[in-house]
Amino acid sequence: MSPRRNRLHGGAKPIDRTGGDRYGLERTEEWRGEDWVVRLVGGGGAAKHYRCPGCDQEIPPGVPHVVAWPQHGDVDDRRHWHKACWNARDRRSARLQRSRNAPRY
């Protein structure tokens, strides 16, 4: 038996379902009494290291994640979150401010 072919026949081009560019579609969500713009970023659009404000862990390049910022905020107000951290943002405990060298216990 020959292997299955997963190619399109007849010269048809594959359909781009990602929104046309490297970023996903934006939506607006309410959080803490403010409207936030939320954008999903696919693994191909994640090109740098980011630090998630929800868990304080690094988001490496190539990992899909969420970018959120206040609707009337500036470009500097954008934050990159793990998708699970963004979904659990209301269930998180109070944010601890610790130095980079502090133990995580």
N, C-alpha and C positions, 0 to 999 in steps of 0.2 A: 504494500500500500504506500502511496506517495504521501509526503507531508502536506498538511493543509496550507493553503496560500491565504494570507491575510492582506492581500493587495487589492486595491480597487481596480476594476476592469473598465475599459472604455475611455481612459484618459480623464476620468473625473478627479477633481482636486478634493483633498480632505477638507472637511468643514472645520473652521476655526471657532471653537466655542468659548474661548477665553476672553472675549471682549475686544479683540483686535490689537491690544498692546500687552505689555508685560504685567500690567496691573489688572486686578479684577474690578468688578462693578462696585460702585459706592452705594451705601445705604445710610440712613440716619436712625440712630437709636437714642433713647433718653437714658441718662445715667446721672445721678446726683443732682437732679433738677436742671440739667443742661442737655441740649441736643448735641450729640457727637456724630461725626462722620466716620464711618467704619468701612474700610476697604480690605478685602482679602487679597493677599499677595501669594502667588504660586511659587513653587520651588525655583522655577526658572527666573523669577523676578527678584529673588532674594540674593543680592550680590555681596552684602557686607555682613559683619558681625553686629548684632544688636543686643541690648540687655532688656529683658522683659521686666516691666515694673510690677507685674503680679507676683512673680516668684523670685525675682532678682537673679535669674540664671541667664546664661548667654544663649542667643538664637544664632546658630552658625549659618553661613551661606548655604543656599540650596534647600532650606527648610521652609515649607509654607507656613505663613503666620498672618496676623491681623495688624493693620495699622489703624490707629484711632486718634482723633484730635477733636477739640471742641469746634462746633460749627462756625463760631465767630472768632476762632483762634488764629494764631499765626503759624507759619511753617515750622517754627521752632517748637511748637506745642505738640507735634506729632510724636506718638509713642508706638513702638513695635511690641506686640504682645504675642505670646503663644495663643493659639485658638482656644485651648482649654482654660488658660488663665483668664482670657477675656470673658468667656462664658461663665466663669466662677468668680468674677470680680466682686460681686455683692456678698459672697460667702467667705471672703478672705478676712483674716484678722487684721488688726491695726498694723500699719506699715512700720517696720522697724528701720531706723536709720543706723546703719553700721558701716564701719570703714571696710575697705577692700581686704584688709588683713585680719579682720575679726573672725573668730570661729563661727560656724553656722549651727550651733546647738542652742 
